């Protein structure tokens, strides 16, 4: 059901999670501070108020590198509560770019296919007041995407940045400076935003009319204790054993040197580490360092040895989605003996079957 007002404008909630995009100058000191009211933003981007009745809630004021799973839970709850009211046609979440893909993926997993409106994460490389800023462009494109999504019945969690609308749980940050800061290497963009239109692909999820939104059915928690290691030549197995046997490691994610290969010979073999972790019911997930890559650990001997020892493949989950989903599944009680099927079973389009 649409929440469109009598004036024909959409009702859009803007949630502030920190980051560059919603920073404005303090009138007294001139230093950049977070916008506190919707008027602070619309004064710099008046076009937003021309297309929607806006509401702003500032949830956090942190550099995005400081955000963690407790913030994902709180943000997910705020978004779910807003959707459940039926009051809004869409939600724009402003966020710093460094960990936007993590937060957006977490929210996408929480909401799953139950989401009934477009939820868009956006940010910028430069503040709103900077010369040549991309903040205004990204905020306006986020609004344009909500308008077109509502017309098309699209209901997804997306990252809108520069000229692309991306499925959030397939997205990764690809540049610290380029205005096209995010990509979706293993999955085509949901839409390319042009001066003419925003055309969503057939793979974009539409509103499921037979599934009313009910936040009581959602899982909001993410567990701690997930360790991510890059596999590099000469990595000492003793270090990995120390992590596994510390009592604090609940899952180990190995970013492999290829499509899933793990060192398996002589003193540098990590196979005994995987076997020990499996005995302790600690999931060991093998993923790839390559953006857009897919694990095929069974192709070569070193990868097959890891699987035989109990390692789990991550399919074409991004490294971001692998970590976030493992944390989410651990919080639901999954362990090494039952997590593989759940990891590779798509919740919100984050992995291909």
NORRA-V757526 format. One record per residue. N is the residue number from 1. RES is the residue in three letters. SS is DSSP state (h for helix, s for strand, l for the rest). PSI is psi in whole degrees, 0 to 359 (none if undefined). Layout:
# NORRA-V757526
n=N res=RES ss=SS psi=PSI
n=N res=RES ss=SS psi=PSI
This chain:
# NORRA-V757526
n=1 res=UNK ss=l psi=134
n=2 res=UNK ss=l psi=145
n=3 res=UNK ss=l psi=16
n=4 res=UNK ss=l psi=139
n=5 res=UNK ss=l psi=171
n=6 res=UNK ss=l psi=336
n=7 res=UNK ss=l psi=354
n=8 res=UNK ss=l psi=356
n=9 res=UNK ss=l psi=152
n=10 res=UNK ss=s psi=155
n=11 res=UNK ss=s psi=117
n=12 res=UNK ss=s psi=130
n=13 res=UNK ss=s psi=127
n=14 res=UNK ss=s psi=120
n=15 res=UNK ss=s psi=128
n=16 res=UNK ss=s psi=121
n=17 res=UNK ss=l psi=15
n=18 res=UNK ss=l psi=191
n=19 res=UNK ss=l psi=174
n=20 res=UNK ss=l psi=325
n=21 res=UNK ss=l psi=325
n=22 res=UNK ss=l psi=25
n=23 res=UNK ss=s psi=134
n=24 res=UNK ss=s psi=159
n=25 res=UNK ss=s psi=137
n=26 res=UNK ss=l psi=128
n=27 res=UNK ss=l psi=336
n=28 res=UNK ss=l psi=318
n=29 res=UNK ss=l psi=339
n=30 res=UNK ss=l psi=353
n=31 res=UNK ss=l psi=155
n=32 res=UNK ss=s psi=131
n=33 res=UNK ss=s psi=160
n=34 res=UNK ss=s psi=144
n=35 res=UNK ss=l psi=137
n=36 res=UNK ss=l psi=336
n=37 res=UNK ss=l psi=163
n=38 res=UNK ss=h psi=334
n=39 res=UNK ss=h psi=329
n=40 res=UNK ss=h psi=322
n=41 res=UNK ss=h psi=315
n=42 res=UNK ss=h psi=340
n=43 res=UNK ss=l psi=329
n=44 res=UNK ss=l psi=334
n=45 res=UNK ss=l psi=71
n=46 res=UNK ss=l psi=339
n=47 res=UNK ss=h psi=334
n=48 res=UNK ss=h psi=316
n=49 res=UNK ss=h psi=346
n=50 res=UNK ss=h psi=343
n=51 res=UNK ss=h psi=355
n=52 res=UNK ss=s psi=153
n=53 res=UNK ss=s psi=121
n=54 res=UNK ss=s psi=147
n=55 res=UNK ss=s psi=136
n=56 res=UNK ss=s psi=133
n=57 res=UNK ss=s psi=123
n=58 res=UNK ss=s psi=108
n=59 res=UNK ss=l psi=328
n=60 res=UNK ss=l psi=155
n=61 res=UNK ss=l psi=73
n=62 res=UNK ss=l psi=149
n=63 res=UNK ss=l psi=140
n=64 res=UNK ss=h psi=343
n=65 res=UNK ss=h psi=344
n=66 res=UNK ss=h psi=353
n=67 res=UNK ss=l psi=148
n=68 res=UNK ss=l psi=191
n=69 res=UNK ss=h psi=333
n=70 res=UNK ss=h psi=325
n=71 res=UNK ss=h psi=321
n=72 res=UNK ss=h psi=317
n=73 res=UNK ss=h psi=314
n=74 res=UNK ss=h psi=317
n=75 res=UNK ss=h psi=317
n=76 res=UNK ss=h psi=320
n=77 res=UNK ss=h psi=318
n=78 res=UNK ss=h psi=317
n=79 res=UNK ss=h psi=317
n=80 res=UNK ss=h psi=317
n=81 res=UNK ss=h psi=318
n=82 res=UNK ss=h psi=318
n=83 res=UNK ss=h psi=318
n=84 res=UNK ss=h psi=333
n=85 res=UNK ss=h psi=335
n=86 res=UNK ss=l psi=10
n=87 res=UNK ss=l psi=336
n=88 res=UNK ss=l psi=145
n=89 res=UNK ss=l psi=341
n=90 res=UNK ss=s psi=163
n=91 res=UNK ss=s psi=131
n=92 res=UNK ss=s psi=126
n=93 res=UNK ss=s psi=113
n=94 res=UNK ss=s psi=135
n=95 res=UNK ss=l psi=148
n=96 res=UNK ss=l psi=151
n=97 res=UNK ss=l psi=333
n=98 res=UNK ss=l psi=318
n=99 res=UNK ss=l psi=21
n=100 res=UNK ss=h psi=319
n=101 res=UNK ss=h psi=326
n=102 res=UNK ss=h psi=310
n=103 res=UNK ss=h psi=315
n=104 res=UNK ss=h psi=322
n=105 res=UNK ss=h psi=317
n=106 res=UNK ss=h psi=315
n=107 res=UNK ss=h psi=321
n=108 res=UNK ss=h psi=319
n=109 res=UNK ss=h psi=319
n=110 res=UNK ss=h psi=311
n=111 res=UNK ss=h psi=328
n=112 res=UNK ss=h psi=215
n=113 res=UNK ss=h psi=6
n=114 res=UNK ss=h psi=348
n=115 res=UNK ss=l psi=137
n=116 res=UNK ss=l psi=355
n=117 res=UNK ss=l psi=162
n=118 res=UNK ss=s psi=132
n=119 res=UNK ss=s psi=117
n=120 res=UNK ss=s psi=125
n=121 res=UNK ss=s psi=135
n=122 res=UNK ss=s psi=165
n=123 res=UNK ss=l psi=204
n=124 res=UNK ss=l psi=162
n=125 res=UNK ss=l psi=338
n=126 res=UNK ss=l psi=150
n=127 res=UNK ss=l psi=161
n=128 res=UNK ss=l psi=326
n=129 res=UNK ss=l psi=358
n=130 res=UNK ss=l psi=146
n=131 res=UNK ss=l psi=130
n=132 res=UNK ss=l psi=17
n=133 res=UNK ss=l psi=149
n=134 res=UNK ss=l psi=358
n=135 res=UNK ss=h psi=314
n=136 res=UNK ss=h psi=316
n=137 res=UNK ss=h psi=315
n=138 res=UNK ss=h psi=321
n=139 res=UNK ss=h psi=317
n=140 res=UNK ss=h psi=321
n=141 res=UNK ss=h psi=327
n=142 res=UNK ss=h psi=317
n=143 res=UNK ss=h psi=317
n=144 res=UNK ss=h psi=322
n=145 res=UNK ss=h psi=320
n=146 res=UNK ss=h psi=315
n=147 res=UNK ss=h psi=310
n=148 res=UNK ss=h psi=323
n=149 res=UNK ss=h psi=318
n=150 res=UNK ss=h psi=323
n=151 res=UNK ss=h psi=329
n=152 res=UNK ss=h psi=358
n=153 res=UNK ss=l psi=24
n=154 res=UNK ss=s psi=133
n=155 res=UNK ss=l psi=98
n=156 res=UNK ss=l psi=160
n=157 res=UNK ss=s psi=122
n=158 res=UNK ss=s psi=157
n=159 res=UNK ss=s psi=122
n=160 res=UNK ss=s psi=117
n=161 res=UNK ss=s psi=127
n=162 res=UNK ss=l psi=241
n=163 res=UNK ss=l psi=15
n=164 res=UNK ss=s psi=144
n=165 res=UNK ss=s psi=118
n=166 res=UNK ss=s psi=147
n=167 res=UNK ss=s psi=122
n=168 res=UNK ss=h psi=316
n=169 res=UNK ss=h psi=1
n=170 res=UNK ss=h psi=6
n=171 res=UNK ss=l psi=150
n=172 res=UNK ss=s psi=153
n=173 res=UNK ss=s psi=131
n=174 res=UNK ss=l psi=352
n=175 res=UNK ss=l psi=142
n=176 res=UNK ss=l psi=352
n=177 res=UNK ss=l psi=331
n=178 res=UNK ss=l psi=145
n=179 res=UNK ss=l psi=337
n=180 res=UNK ss=l psi=84
n=181 res=UNK ss=l psi=344
n=182 res=UNK ss=s psi=148
n=183 res=UNK ss=s psi=168
n=184 res=UNK ss=l psi=74
n=185 res=UNK ss=l psi=327
n=186 res=UNK ss=l psi=8
n=187 res=UNK ss=l psi=130
n=188 res=UNK ss=l psi=149
n=189 res=UNK ss=l psi=146
n=190 res=UNK ss=l psi=331
n=191 res=UNK ss=s psi=148
n=192 res=UNK ss=s psi=130
n=193 res=UNK ss=s psi=114
n=194 res=UNK ss=l psi=177
n=195 res=UNK ss=l psi=340
n=196 res=UNK ss=l psi=315
n=197 res=UNK ss=l psi=176
n=198 res=UNK ss=s psi=105
n=199 res=UNK ss=s psi=115
n=200 res=UNK ss=s psi=146
n=201 res=UNK ss=l psi=169
n=202 res=UNK ss=l psi=339
n=203 res=UNK ss=l psi=353
n=204 res=UNK ss=l psi=136
n=205 res=UNK ss=l psi=139
n=206 res=UNK ss=s psi=167
n=207 res=UNK ss=l psi=130
n=208 res=UNK ss=l psi=101
n=209 res=UNK ss=l psi=334
n=210 res=UNK ss=l psi=5
n=211 res=UNK ss=l psi=85
n=212 res=UNK ss=l psi=147
n=213 res=UNK ss=l psi=129
n=214 res=UNK ss=l psi=105
n=215 res=UNK ss=h psi=346
n=216 res=UNK ss=h psi=343
n=217 res=UNK ss=h psi=0
n=218 res=UNK ss=l psi=154
n=219 res=UNK ss=l psi=118
n=220 res=UNK ss=l psi=347
n=221 res=UNK ss=l psi=150
n=222 res=UNK ss=l psi=131
n=223 res=UNK ss=l psi=163
n=224 res=UNK ss=l psi=180
n=225 res=UNK ss=l psi=17
n=226 res=UNK ss=s psi=122
n=227 res=UNK ss=s psi=130
n=228 res=UNK ss=s psi=123
n=229 res=UNK ss=s psi=134
n=230 res=UNK ss=s psi=127
n=231 res=UNK ss=l psi=121
n=232 res=UNK ss=l psi=155
n=233 res=UNK ss=l psi=131
n=234 res=UNK ss=l psi=9
n=235 res=UNK ss=l psi=127
n=236 res=UNK ss=l psi=120
n=237 res=UNK ss=h psi=329
n=238 res=UNK ss=h psi=325
n=239 res=UNK ss=h psi=317
n=240 res=UNK ss=h psi=319
n=241 res=UNK ss=h psi=318
n=242 res=UNK ss=h psi=320
n=243 res=UNK ss=h psi=312
n=244 res=UNK ss=h psi=319
n=245 res=UNK ss=l psi=9
n=246 res=UNK ss=l psi=341
n=247 res=UNK ss=l psi=355
n=248 res=UNK ss=l psi=344
n=249 res=UNK ss=l psi=120
n=250 res=UNK ss=l psi=342
n=251 res=UNK ss=s psi=149
n=252 res=UNK ss=s psi=125
n=253 res=UNK ss=s psi=121
n=254 res=UNK ss=s psi=115
n=255 res=UNK ss=s psi=106
n=256 res=UNK ss=s psi=170
n=257 res=UNK ss=l psi=352
n=258 res=UNK ss=l psi=235
n=259 res=UNK ss=l psi=17
n=260 res=UNK ss=l psi=10
n=261 res=UNK ss=l psi=141
n=262 res=UNK ss=l psi=134
n=263 res=UNK ss=l psi=132
n=264 res=UNK ss=l psi=11
n=265 res=UNK ss=l psi=137
n=266 res=UNK ss=h psi=221
n=267 res=UNK ss=h psi=343
n=268 res=UNK ss=h psi=9
n=269 res=UNK ss=l psi=131
n=270 res=UNK ss=l psi=2
n=271 res=UNK ss=h psi=316
n=272 res=UNK ss=h psi=327
n=273 res=UNK ss=h psi=317
n=274 res=UNK ss=h psi=318
n=275 res=UNK ss=h psi=317
n=276 res=UNK ss=h psi=318
n=277 res=UNK ss=h psi=317
n=278 res=UNK ss=h psi=320
n=279 res=UNK ss=h psi=327
n=280 res=UNK ss=l psi=7
n=281 res=UNK ss=l psi=32
n=282 res=UNK ss=l psi=114
n=283 res=UNK ss=s psi=136
n=284 res=UNK ss=s psi=113
n=285 res=UNK ss=s psi=127
n=286 res=UNK ss=s psi=121
n=287 res=UNK ss=s psi=187
n=288 res=UNK ss=s psi=150
n=289 res=UNK ss=l psi=344
n=290 res=UNK ss=l psi=126
n=291 res=UNK ss=l psi=124
n=292 res=UNK ss=l psi=4
n=293 res=UNK ss=l psi=166
n=294 res=UNK ss=l psi=138
n=295 res=UNK ss=l psi=134
n=296 res=UNK ss=l psi=65
n=297 res=UNK ss=l psi=337
n=298 res=UNK ss=l psi=355
n=299 res=UNK ss=l psi=315
n=300 res=UNK ss=l psi=158
n=301 res=UNK ss=h psi=311
n=302 res=UNK ss=h psi=325
n=303 res=UNK ss=h psi=319
n=304 res=UNK ss=h psi=322
n=305 res=UNK ss=h psi=323
n=306 res=UNK ss=h psi=318
n=307 res=UNK ss=h psi=319
n=308 res=UNK ss=h psi=331
n=309 res=UNK ss=l psi=352
n=310 res=UNK ss=l psi=2
n=311 res=UNK ss=l psi=157
n=312 res=UNK ss=s psi=138
n=313 res=UNK ss=s psi=154
n=314 res=UNK ss=l psi=5
n=315 res=UNK ss=l psi=223
n=316 res=UNK ss=l psi=27
n=317 res=UNK ss=l psi=140
n=318 res=UNK ss=l psi=163
n=319 res=UNK ss=h psi=328
n=320 res=UNK ss=h psi=308
n=321 res=UNK ss=h psi=327
n=322 res=UNK ss=h psi=309
n=323 res=UNK ss=h psi=312
n=324 res=UNK ss=h psi=318
n=325 res=UNK ss=h psi=322
n=326 res=UNK ss=h psi=317
n=327 res=UNK ss=h psi=321
n=328 res=UNK ss=h psi=317
n=329 res=UNK ss=h psi=322
n=330 res=UNK ss=h psi=320
n=331 res=UNK ss=h psi=340
n=332 res=UNK ss=l psi=4
n=333 res=UNK ss=l psi=4
n=334 res=UNK ss=l psi=146
n=335 res=UNK ss=l psi=190
n=336 res=UNK ss=l psi=332
n=337 res=UNK ss=l psi=353
n=338 res=UNK ss=l psi=10
n=339 res=UNK ss=h psi=337
n=340 res=UNK ss=h psi=312
n=341 res=UNK ss=h psi=318
n=342 res=UNK ss=h psi=324
n=343 res=UNK ss=h psi=321
n=344 res=UNK ss=h psi=2
n=345 res=UNK ss=l psi=117
n=346 res=UNK ss=l psi=134
n=347 res=UNK ss=l psi=319
n=348 res=UNK ss=l psi=28
n=349 res=UNK ss=l psi=20
n=350 res=UNK ss=l psi=344
n=351 res=UNK ss=l psi=149
n=352 res=UNK ss=l psi=142
n=353 res=UNK ss=l psi=none
